[in-house]
Amino acid sequence: MFRILVFVVLVFLIARAIGWFVQKYQDSHGSGRLFKRMLSDGTIDESVYAGASWRESERFGHRRRRAVLAKEQRRFVRNSRRYLRNQYLETCTPSLYQYIIIFLIASVLGLVLETIYTFAVFGIVESRVGLVWGPFSPLYGLGAVLLTLCLWQVRERPWWQIFLISAALGGTLEQCAGWSMEHFADLQSWTYLGLPDHITQWIAWRFLAMWGVIGLVWCKAIMPELIFRIGEPTTRQQRIVVGALSVFMVLDIVMTLACFWRAGQRHRDVPPRNPFEVYVDTHFDDEFMERTFENMEIGEDLPISDK
């Protein structure tokens, strides 16, 4: 439990430090997408450059002038950005466009963090993907969407209420996902039966606490900034890209479900009944499934661990 919480806090602090350095660099040079947005909508004007020093730099064979803002100017930019964000969040309700991007980001980052955690705690590196195509773990994407959907309207409530809501949401998600995989696809991806604090096969008190901490961090530090940064699509290209990614993810999820279904059927010696099932058996056979989903067992129980 302690190692899990330390890992979550450490990852959060690293992410915040990276974001802080990037933002500090952009503020000092009067640059970045958000800075240009504030200029274009009139939140700040060109007078912010008054008294700034300028220097020339060369990149990819092109020389350009860059502003170096003074300390007071940087403070003014930060205050303007904070004012713009607060105004946006007061009137904002997350849109489908934002939920799709949150799902994609969390699916990838969740996979990366789980891989790092598995190596740090168990000393192993294995494929932790959740879909047949691409580096995605949809359980984390669904968790981020669920937390955003349920916590957005209560984000100003006391921390302990957000903690309890997040723990309940995370536990419900794990229980539903684990039960569904076992009963519909004869598949196991994780089990907590070896832990002394397990509640069910897929829920343990330590991980409920972890979900509570993650929900707090998400609600107070990540979600508002992420919603603000994503904003709404301003160009046709953004809508096309997000729409194409959405179609791809739907196809990826459907194909993954079909692959797990057929894997379970093959384990019961049920032959394919149509051309699509023949295609799945040919291109996504047992060897492919074992290689791609190394942390999953089809038709068998996972080994019970006490860690």
Residue frames as qw, qx, qy, qz and C-alpha x, y, z in Angstrom:
[[0.000, 0.886, 0.465, 0.000, 0.00, 0.00, 0.00],
 [0.305, -0.806, 0.095, 0.498, 2.73, 2.46, 0.99],
 [0.417, -0.175, 0.590, 0.669, 4.71, 1.73, -2.21],
 [0.253, 0.599, 0.671, 0.355, 1.63, 2.31, -4.33],
 [0.088, -0.946, -0.280, 0.136, 0.89, 5.68, -2.75],
 [0.395, -0.636, 0.309, 0.586, 4.52, 6.75, -2.99],
 [0.417, 0.119, 0.669, 0.603, 4.56, 5.78, -6.66],
 [0.147, 0.788, 0.560, 0.209, 1.37, 7.75, -7.40],
 [0.221, -0.927, -0.067, 0.297, 2.66, 10.84, -5.56],
 [0.479, -0.421, 0.455, 0.622, 6.08, 10.58, -7.24],
 [0.374, 0.375, 0.659, 0.534, 4.58, 10.37, -10.73],
 [0.013, 0.908, 0.415, 0.056, 2.34, 13.33, -9.99],
 [0.344, -0.824, 0.113, 0.436, 5.25, 15.43, -8.70],
 [0.480, -0.145, 0.569, 0.652, 7.38, 14.59, -11.74],
 [0.262, 0.610, 0.624, 0.413, 4.53, 15.52, -14.10],
 [0.132, -0.952, -0.254, 0.110, 3.93, 18.77, -12.24],
 [0.452, -0.619, 0.282, 0.577, 7.64, 19.62, -12.29],
 [0.426, 0.147, 0.622, 0.640, 7.83, 19.06, -16.06],
 [0.102, 0.790, 0.541, 0.269, 4.72, 21.17, -16.61],
 [0.302, -0.891, -0.102, 0.323, 6.08, 23.89, -14.35],
 [0.458, -0.403, 0.413, 0.676, 9.40, 24.11, -16.22],
 [0.322, 0.393, 0.648, 0.567, 7.68, 24.16, -19.62],
 [0.043, -0.890, -0.440, -0.111, 5.26, 26.88, -18.51],
 [0.401, -0.778, 0.055, 0.480, 8.05, 28.91, -16.89],
 [0.452, -0.118, 0.515, 0.719, 10.06, 28.77, -20.12],
 [0.185, 0.594, 0.618, 0.480, 7.07, 29.85, -22.21],
 [0.205, -0.918, -0.316, 0.126, 6.20, 32.66, -19.82],
 [0.457, -0.611, 0.187, 0.619, 9.73, 34.00, -19.85],
 [0.279, -0.081, 0.582, 0.759, 9.72, 34.19, -23.67],
 [0.446, 0.416, 0.135, -0.781, 6.10, 35.23, -24.24],
 [0.352, 0.237, -0.768, -0.479, 5.43, 32.10, -26.28],
 [0.166, 0.119, 0.951, -0.232, 3.23, 29.03, -26.35],
 [0.101, -0.423, -0.753, -0.494, -0.24, 28.24, -27.70],
 [0.272, -0.723, -0.593, 0.226, -1.98, 29.60, -24.61],
 [0.249, -0.499, -0.005, 0.830, -0.04, 32.86, -24.77],
 [0.015, 0.037, 0.567, 0.823, -1.06, 33.34, -28.41],
 [0.194, -0.570, -0.774, -0.196, -4.65, 32.54, -27.47],
 [0.261, -0.703, -0.400, 0.527, -4.64, 35.27, -24.81],
 [0.151, -0.313, 0.267, 0.899, -3.26, 37.74, -27.35],
 [0.056, -0.219, -0.723, -0.653, -5.86, 36.85, -29.95],
 [0.273, -0.650, -0.694, -0.142, -8.88, 37.10, -27.62],
 [0.028, -0.755, 0.003, -0.656, -7.69, 40.33, -25.98],
 [0.751, -0.590, -0.265, 0.137, -6.95, 38.96, -22.49],
 [0.483, -0.576, 0.163, 0.639, -3.50, 40.56, -22.91],
 [0.523, 0.849, 0.072, -0.036, -2.22, 42.91, -25.62],
 [0.744, 0.467, -0.157, 0.452, 1.05, 43.73, -27.29],
 [0.130, -0.852, 0.275, -0.426, 1.94, 46.09, -24.44],
 [0.897, -0.425, 0.122, 0.024, 3.04, 43.02, -22.50],
 [0.832, 0.233, 0.019, 0.502, 6.24, 43.20, -24.56],
 [0.066, 0.928, -0.085, 0.356, 6.93, 46.79, -23.50],
 [0.311, -0.794, 0.485, -0.192, 10.36, 46.95, -21.94],
 [0.955, -0.093, 0.273, 0.061, 11.17, 43.34, -22.76],
 [0.142, -0.644, 0.626, 0.417, 14.64, 42.52, -24.06],
 [0.869, 0.432, 0.016, -0.239, 15.04, 40.71, -27.37],
 [0.344, -0.526, 0.720, 0.294, 17.55, 38.23, -28.67],
 [0.680, 0.443, -0.389, -0.436, 18.07, 36.41, -31.91],
 [0.618, -0.242, 0.747, -0.031, 18.23, 32.65, -32.24],
 [0.436, 0.397, -0.622, -0.515, 18.68, 30.29, -35.15],
 [0.624, -0.003, 0.739, -0.255, 16.68, 27.09, -35.63],
 [0.686, 0.358, 0.616, 0.146, 16.70, 24.85, -38.68],
 [0.459, 0.194, 0.384, 0.778, 18.49, 27.53, -40.67],
 [0.058, -0.770, -0.376, -0.512, 16.00, 30.30, -39.84],
 [0.267, 0.037, -0.429, 0.862, 16.83, 33.25, -37.63],
 [0.320, -0.709, -0.517, -0.357, 14.13, 34.58, -35.35],
 [0.006, -0.434, 0.388, -0.813, 13.78, 37.17, -32.60],
 [0.557, -0.456, -0.694, 0.033, 12.54, 36.06, -29.20],
 [0.265, -0.759, 0.098, -0.587, 11.36, 38.22, -26.35],
 [0.514, -0.089, -0.706, 0.479, 12.73, 37.80, -22.84],
 [0.352, -0.762, -0.287, -0.461, 10.11, 39.14, -20.43],
 [0.028, 0.459, -0.558, 0.691, 10.96, 40.74, -17.13],
 [0.114, -0.128, -0.906, 0.388, 9.81, 39.27, -13.80],
 [0.314, 0.337, 0.394, -0.795, 6.82, 41.62, -13.47],
 [0.523, 0.299, -0.421, -0.678, 5.76, 40.89, -17.03],
 [0.367, 0.044, -0.926, -0.075, 5.90, 37.14, -16.40],
 [0.064, 0.235, 0.767, -0.593, 3.78, 37.60, -13.26],
 [0.438, 0.345, 0.041, -0.829, 1.23, 39.55, -15.30],
 [0.510, 0.207, -0.696, -0.461, 1.06, 36.74, -17.87],
 [0.220, -0.069, -0.947, 0.222, 0.57, 34.11, -15.16],
 [0.213, 0.312, 0.552, -0.744, -2.21, 36.11, -13.49],
 [0.498, 0.328, -0.246, -0.764, -3.91, 36.65, -16.86],
 [0.437, 0.109, -0.860, -0.241, -3.72, 32.93, -17.62],
 [0.065, -0.180, -0.871, 0.453, -5.17, 32.07, -14.19],
 [0.355, 0.348, 0.259, -0.828, -8.02, 34.55, -14.72],
 [0.521, 0.275, -0.518, -0.621, -8.77, 33.13, -18.17],
 [0.320, 0.018, -0.947, 0.010, -8.77, 29.56, -16.84],
 [0.088, 0.254, 0.736, -0.621, -11.10, 30.38, -13.94],
 [0.453, 0.345, -0.008, -0.822, -13.51, 32.15, -16.25],
 [0.500, 0.208, -0.717, -0.439, -13.56, 29.20, -18.63],
 [0.238, -0.050, -0.948, 0.206, -14.05, 26.59, -15.89],
 [0.247, 0.214, 0.525, -0.786, -16.92, 28.51, -14.26],
 [0.615, 0.393, 0.012, -0.684, -19.03, 28.23, -17.41],
 [0.359, 0.375, -0.797, -0.310, -17.64, 25.00, -18.87],
 [0.864, -0.076, 0.405, -0.290, -19.27, 21.59, -19.04],
 [0.296, -0.379, 0.791, 0.378, -16.89, 18.97, -20.49],
 [0.682, 0.440, -0.155, -0.563, -17.86, 18.06, -24.04],
 [0.973, 0.131, 0.191, -0.004, -17.68, 14.80, -25.98],
 [0.580, 0.715, -0.277, 0.274, -14.60, 16.17, -27.77],
 [0.138, -0.708, 0.565, -0.400, -12.81, 16.64, -24.44],
 [0.831, -0.254, 0.422, -0.256, -13.91, 13.24, -23.12],
 [0.919, 0.386, -0.032, 0.075, -12.51, 11.50, -26.21],
 [0.392, 0.709, -0.439, 0.388, -9.12, 13.18, -25.80],
 [0.461, -0.575, 0.534, -0.414, -9.08, 12.41, -22.06],
 [0.960, -0.016, 0.238, -0.150, -9.83, 8.75, -22.83],
 [0.797, 0.526, -0.191, 0.227, -6.98, 8.57, -25.35],
 [0.107, 0.732, -0.499, 0.452, -4.44, 10.32, -23.10],
 [0.616, -0.461, 0.502, -0.396, -5.33, 8.25, -20.02],
 [0.984, 0.138, 0.070, -0.090, -5.30, 4.98, -22.00],
 [0.686, 0.546, -0.326, 0.353, -1.72, 5.58, -23.09],
 [0.034, -0.654, 0.510, -0.557, -0.38, 7.13, -19.87],
 [0.805, -0.351, 0.290, -0.381, -2.08, 4.47, -17.75],
 [0.968, 0.211, -0.099, 0.094, -0.34, 1.77, -19.74],
 [0.451, 0.618, -0.414, 0.493, 3.04, 3.49, -19.35],
 [0.331, -0.594, 0.461, -0.570, 2.60, 3.96, -15.60],
 [0.933, -0.191, 0.170, -0.253, 1.42, 0.38, -15.06],
 [0.865, 0.365, -0.244, 0.243, 4.43, -0.93, -16.97],
 [0.200, 0.625, -0.476, 0.586, 6.80, 1.19, -14.86],
 [0.609, -0.477, 0.355, -0.525, 5.04, 0.17, -11.64],
 [0.995, -0.002, -0.018, -0.099, 5.21, -3.52, -12.53],
 [0.703, 0.446, -0.363, 0.419, 8.92, -3.25, -13.19],
 [0.041, -0.624, 0.439, -0.645, 9.59, -1.23, -10.02],
 [0.688, -0.380, 0.361, -0.503, 7.61, -3.52, -7.70],
 [0.957, 0.002, 0.266, -0.115, 7.93, -6.96, -9.30],
 [0.317, -0.578, 0.623, 0.421, 11.08, -6.52, -11.40],
 [0.525, 0.248, 0.760, 0.292, 9.43, -7.72, -14.62],
 [0.230, 0.421, -0.238, -0.845, 8.71, -6.10, -17.97],
 [0.299, 0.273, 0.900, 0.163, 5.76, -7.47, -19.87],
 [0.107, -0.280, -0.482, -0.823, 3.14, -6.35, -22.33],
 [0.067, 0.359, 0.696, -0.618, 0.28, -4.72, -20.39],
 [0.230, 0.015, -0.370, -0.900, -1.75, -3.53, -23.37],
 [0.436, 0.251, 0.693, -0.516, -5.50, -3.93, -23.32],
 [0.670, 0.606, 0.114, -0.413, -6.27, -3.77, -27.05],
 [0.867, 0.146, 0.375, 0.294, -5.02, -5.69, -30.07],
 [0.521, 0.588, 0.144, 0.602, -3.91, -2.54, -31.93],
 [0.060, 0.771, -0.101, 0.626, -1.86, 0.22, -30.37],
 [0.373, 0.081, -0.661, 0.646, -0.41, 1.09, -26.94],
 [0.431, -0.426, -0.046, -0.794, -3.72, 1.47, -25.13],
 [0.182, -0.177, -0.899, 0.356, -5.14, 0.26, -21.83],
 [0.246, -0.496, -0.421, -0.719, -8.83, 1.23, -22.08],
 [0.542, -0.580, -0.582, 0.178, -9.54, 0.53, -18.40],
 [0.376, -0.351, -0.181, 0.838, -7.48, 3.60, -17.47],
 [0.027, -0.170, -0.363, -0.916, -9.13, 5.67, -20.18],
 [0.433, -0.550, -0.618, -0.358, -12.56, 4.62, -18.95],
 [0.528, -0.509, -0.479, 0.483, -11.50, 5.37, -15.37],
 [0.231, -0.150, 0.000, 0.961, -10.39, 8.91, -16.30],
 [0.232, -0.323, -0.484, -0.779, -13.63, 9.55, -18.18],
 [0.528, -0.555, -0.640, -0.063, -15.69, 8.17, -15.29],
 [0.449, -0.414, -0.355, 0.708, -13.83, 10.29, -12.73],
 [0.066, 0.012, 0.180, 0.981, -14.27, 13.41, -14.87],
 [0.341, -0.417, -0.607, -0.584, -17.96, 12.71, -15.47],
 [0.578, -0.587, -0.566, 0.033, -18.74, 12.12, -11.79],
 [0.534, -0.435, -0.271, 0.672, -16.36, 14.60, -10.15],
 [0.255, 0.382, 0.230, 0.858, -16.76, 17.65, -12.36],
 [0.316, -0.702, -0.291, -0.568, -19.78, 19.05, -10.53],
 [0.727, -0.669, -0.154, 0.015, -18.40, 18.19, -7.05],
 [0.710, 0.324, -0.243, 0.577, -14.80, 19.32, -7.55],
 [0.019, -0.609, 0.262, -0.748, -15.19, 22.11, -4.96],
 [0.797, -0.518, -0.178, -0.255, -16.43, 19.77, -2.22],
 [0.476, -0.720, 0.498, -0.084, -14.24, 18.76, 0.78],
 [0.256, 0.533, -0.791, -0.158, -11.34, 16.47, -0.02],
 [0.310, -0.106, 0.913, -0.242, -12.69, 13.51, 1.98],
 [0.681, 0.440, 0.371, -0.453, -15.93, 13.45, -0.05],
 [0.558, 0.664, -0.405, -0.288, -13.97, 13.40, -3.31],
 [0.028, -0.433, 0.898, -0.075, -11.72, 10.67, -1.88],
 [0.506, 0.104, 0.786, -0.340, -14.71, 8.46, -0.99],
 [0.686, 0.581, 0.114, -0.422, -16.47, 9.05, -4.30],
 [0.390, 0.662, -0.608, -0.199, -13.29, 8.23, -6.24],
 [0.198, -0.280, 0.926, -0.158, -12.66, 5.07, -4.21],
 [0.627, 0.298, 0.604, -0.391, -16.23, 3.90, -4.83],
 [0.627, 0.672, -0.141, -0.369, -15.98, 4.64, -8.55],
 [0.216, 0.593, -0.770, -0.092, -12.63, 2.85, -8.90],
 [0.351, -0.115, 0.897, -0.243, -13.81, -0.19, -6.97],
 [0.685, 0.449, 0.395, -0.416, -17.01, -0.42, -9.02],
 [0.528, 0.696, -0.381, -0.303, -15.04, -0.14, -12.26],
 [0.043, 0.459, -0.887, 0.016, -12.58, -2.88, -11.25],
 [0.497, 0.073, 0.794, -0.341, -15.35, -5.19, -10.05],
 [0.693, 0.561, 0.200, -0.407, -17.45, -4.75, -13.20],
 [0.436, 0.687, -0.536, -0.225, -14.44, -5.10, -15.53],
 [0.087, -0.375, 0.917, -0.102, -13.00, -8.16, -13.77],
 [0.573, 0.194, 0.703, -0.373, -16.36, -9.92, -13.43],
 [0.668, 0.619, 0.014, -0.412, -17.29, -9.21, -17.07],
 [0.311, 0.622, -0.696, -0.180, -13.98, -10.51, -18.44],
 [0.206, -0.210, 0.942, -0.164, -14.22, -13.75, -16.47],
 [0.530, 0.311, 0.690, -0.382, -17.89, -14.47, -17.16],
 [0.628, 0.688, 0.099, -0.350, -18.10, -13.39, -20.80],
 [0.552, 0.701, -0.449, -0.047, -14.62, -14.24, -22.10],
 [0.955, -0.243, -0.087, 0.149, -13.29, -16.75, -19.54],
 [0.524, 0.557, -0.216, 0.607, -10.44, -14.28, -19.02],
 [0.575, -0.756, -0.175, 0.258, -8.49, -13.12, -15.96],
 [0.433, 0.731, -0.146, 0.506, -6.20, -10.10, -15.97],
 [0.062, 0.460, -0.576, 0.672, -5.68, -9.54, -12.24],
 [0.698, -0.471, -0.523, -0.130, -6.68, -11.05, -8.91],
 [0.105, -0.641, 0.431, -0.626, -6.39, -9.82, -5.33],
 [0.875, -0.337, -0.266, -0.223, -7.29, -13.11, -3.66],
 [0.775, 0.024, -0.406, 0.484, -3.75, -13.46, -2.29],
 [0.094, 0.460, -0.260, 0.844, -3.88, -10.11, -0.50],
 [0.205, -0.277, -0.802, 0.488, -4.95, -10.05, 3.16],
 [0.168, 0.400, 0.302, -0.849, -7.15, -6.99, 2.56],
 [0.121, -0.100, -0.717, -0.680, -9.03, -8.28, -0.48],
 [0.505, 0.151, 0.358, -0.771, -12.78, -7.72, -0.56],
 [0.885, 0.359, 0.201, -0.219, -13.53, -9.67, -3.73],
 [0.831, 0.091, 0.316, 0.449, -11.30, -11.20, -6.37],
 [0.452, 0.555, 0.232, 0.658, -11.04, -7.81, -8.07],
 [0.174, -0.851, 0.005, -0.495, -11.29, -5.34, -5.17],
 [0.680, -0.221, -0.463, 0.524, -8.91, -4.76, -2.25],
 [0.276, -0.895, -0.262, 0.235, -8.87, -2.02, 0.38],
 [0.474, -0.459, 0.243, 0.712, -5.38, -0.83, -0.59],
 [0.262, 0.201, 0.582, 0.743, -6.46, -0.26, -4.17],
 [0.092, -0.834, -0.528, -0.131, -9.64, 1.50, -3.10],
 [0.378, -0.785, -0.034, 0.490, -7.35, 3.90, -1.20],
 [0.418, -0.144, 0.471, 0.763, -5.21, 4.24, -4.31],
 [0.128, 0.588, 0.625, 0.498, -8.30, 5.12, -6.39],
 [0.245, -0.886, -0.358, 0.164, -9.23, 7.68, -3.74],
 [0.412, -0.593, 0.198, 0.662, -5.82, 9.35, -3.94],
 [0.327, 0.137, 0.613, 0.706, -5.85, 9.24, -7.75],
 [0.017, 0.759, 0.602, 0.247, -9.31, 10.81, -7.75],
 [0.307, -0.851, -0.157, 0.396, -8.15, 13.61, -5.46],
 [0.386, -0.382, 0.401, 0.737, -5.11, 14.36, -7.59],
 [0.242, 0.365, 0.699, 0.565, -7.17, 14.13, -10.77],
 [0.066, -0.829, -0.550, -0.079, -9.96, 16.37, -9.46],
 [0.311, -0.878, -0.091, 0.353, -7.87, 19.06, -7.80],
 [0.321, -0.638, 0.415, 0.564, -4.74, 19.27, -9.95],
 [0.304, -0.071, 0.770, 0.557, -5.10, 17.53, -13.32],
 [0.262, 0.578, 0.764, 0.117, -8.71, 17.61, -14.51],
 [0.112, 0.900, 0.237, -0.348, -9.34, 21.40, -14.44],
 [0.132, -0.666, 0.461, 0.571, -6.05, 22.19, -16.19],
 [0.317, 0.016, 0.856, 0.408, -6.54, 19.41, -18.74],
 [0.280, 0.709, 0.646, -0.038, -10.10, 20.49, -19.58],
 [0.041, 0.903, -0.003, -0.428, -8.90, 24.07, -19.98],
 [0.231, -0.500, 0.637, 0.540, -5.91, 23.08, -22.12],
 [0.358, 0.256, 0.845, 0.304, -7.96, 20.87, -24.42],
 [0.235, 0.356, 0.011, -0.904, -10.69, 23.46, -24.85],
 [0.705, 0.493, 0.427, -0.279, -13.02, 23.14, -27.81],
 [0.636, 0.166, 0.506, 0.558, -12.00, 22.34, -31.41],
 [0.069, 0.749, 0.010, -0.658, -11.18, 25.53, -33.27],
 [0.222, 0.479, -0.607, -0.594, -10.37, 24.06, -36.69],
 [0.879, 0.196, -0.133, -0.413, -11.89, 21.48, -39.00],
 [0.554, 0.423, -0.705, 0.131, -8.64, 19.50, -38.90],
 [0.175, -0.283, 0.752, -0.569, -8.96, 19.00, -35.13],
 [0.754, 0.075, 0.295, -0.582, -12.47, 17.59, -35.54],
 [0.810, 0.386, -0.386, -0.214, -11.35, 15.27, -38.33],
 [0.325, 0.428, -0.788, 0.301, -8.36, 13.94, -36.37],
 [0.344, -0.157, 0.698, -0.608, -10.35, 13.32, -33.19],
 [0.812, 0.203, 0.080, -0.541, -13.19, 11.79, -35.20],
 [0.711, 0.413, -0.564, -0.078, -10.79, 9.44, -36.99],
 [0.109, 0.337, -0.824, 0.441, -9.18, 8.42, -33.70],
 [0.591, -0.045, 0.470, -0.654, -12.63, 7.75, -32.24],
 [0.865, 0.286, -0.187, -0.368, -13.54, 5.46, -35.13],
 [0.516, 0.434, -0.720, 0.164, -10.21, 3.66, -34.79],
 [0.163, -0.273, 0.758, -0.569, -10.71, 3.15, -31.04],
 [0.770, 0.072, 0.245, -0.585, -14.22, 1.77, -31.56],
 [0.827, 0.368, -0.392, -0.163, -12.92, -0.69, -34.16],
 [0.278, 0.452, -0.765, 0.364, -10.00, -1.59, -31.89],
 [0.425, -0.185, 0.636, -0.617, -12.30, -2.31, -28.94],
 [0.859, 0.192, 0.051, -0.472, -14.74, -4.33, -31.05],
 [0.718, 0.428, -0.548, 0.005, -11.93, -6.40, -32.56],
 [0.045, 0.403, -0.780, 0.477, -10.38, -6.97, -29.13],
 [0.648, -0.068, 0.465, -0.599, -13.68, -8.19, -27.71],
 [0.882, 0.317, -0.176, -0.302, -14.07, -10.52, -30.69],
 [0.485, 0.489, -0.698, 0.196, -10.52, -11.86, -30.19],
 [0.208, -0.283, 0.757, -0.551, -11.12, -12.59, -26.51],
 [0.793, 0.092, 0.226, -0.558, -14.46, -14.18, -27.29],
 [0.844, 0.376, -0.357, -0.138, -12.92, -16.50, -29.84],
 [0.218, 0.481, -0.774, 0.350, -9.98, -17.27, -27.53],
 [0.491, -0.160, 0.639, -0.571, -12.44, -18.47, -24.92],
 [0.867, 0.268, 0.034, -0.418, -14.36, -20.44, -27.54],
 [0.624, 0.498, -0.602, 0.029, -11.18, -22.08, -28.78],
 [0.097, -0.393, 0.794, -0.454, -10.33, -23.08, -25.24],
 [0.664, 0.063, 0.556, -0.496, -13.66, -24.93, -25.15],
 [0.306, -0.042, 0.859, 0.408, -12.91, -26.50, -28.57],
 [0.453, 0.690, 0.460, -0.328, -15.74, -24.58, -30.26],
 [0.525, 0.146, 0.494, 0.678, -14.97, -24.27, -34.00],
 [0.081, 0.288, -0.081, -0.951, -15.50, -21.00, -35.94],
 [0.404, 0.495, 0.748, -0.177, -19.01, -20.64, -37.34],
 [0.427, 0.873, 0.228, -0.060, -18.62, -17.87, -39.94],
 [0.674, 0.531, -0.053, 0.511, -15.91, -16.18, -42.10],
 [0.103, -0.855, 0.228, -0.453, -15.29, -13.45, -39.53],
 [0.768, -0.551, 0.310, -0.105, -14.52, -15.99, -36.79],
 [0.914, 0.191, 0.118, 0.337, -12.24, -17.82, -39.22],
 [0.363, 0.765, -0.128, 0.516, -10.43, -14.52, -39.87],
 [0.428, -0.788, 0.291, -0.333, -10.04, -13.91, -36.13],
 [0.919, -0.286, 0.263, 0.061, -8.72, -17.44, -35.52],
 [0.812, 0.416, 0.060, 0.405, -6.26, -17.07, -38.40],
 [0.327, 0.687, -0.141, 0.633, -4.82, -13.64, -37.61],
 [0.297, -0.611, 0.407, -0.611, -5.29, -13.51, -33.83],
 [0.812, -0.082, -0.576, -0.046, -4.54, -17.06, -32.74],
 [0.756, -0.625, -0.169, 0.091, -3.54, -18.29, -29.28],
 [0.709, -0.029, -0.038, 0.703, 0.13, -17.48, -29.87],
 [0.128, 0.549, 0.124, 0.817, -0.73, -13.89, -30.76],
 [0.519, -0.736, -0.212, -0.379, -2.97, -13.52, -27.70],
 [0.822, -0.449, -0.145, 0.319, -0.35, -14.92, -25.32],
 [0.586, 0.131, 0.028, 0.799, 2.36, -12.69, -26.78],
 [0.004, -0.578, -0.178, -0.797, 0.25, -9.53, -26.79],
 [0.565, -0.635, 0.011, -0.526, -1.58, -9.95, -23.47],
 [0.501, 0.275, -0.747, 0.339, 1.15, -11.41, -21.30],
 [0.124, -0.172, 0.636, -0.742, -0.57, -10.52, -18.03],
 [0.717, 0.014, 0.065, -0.694, -3.82, -12.30, -18.91],
 [0.184, -0.100, 0.978, 0.008, -4.90, -15.92, -18.59],
 [0.618, 0.085, -0.300, -0.722, -7.60, -17.38, -20.82],
 [0.856, -0.101, -0.429, -0.270, -9.51, -20.32, -19.38],
 [0.708, -0.081, -0.544, 0.443, -7.15, -20.59, -16.37],
 [0.433, -0.879, -0.181, 0.077, -6.75, -18.94, -12.96],
 [0.275, 0.803, -0.353, 0.395, -3.99, -16.42, -12.41],
 [0.636, -0.058, -0.592, 0.491, -1.30, -17.35, -9.88],
 [0.406, -0.868, -0.261, -0.118, -2.15, -15.83, -6.50],
 [0.487, 0.349, -0.327, 0.730, 0.36, -13.29, -5.21],
 [0.457, -0.700, -0.463, 0.294, 0.57, -11.74, -1.76],
 [0.368, -0.130, 0.020, 0.920, 2.22, -8.50, -2.98]]
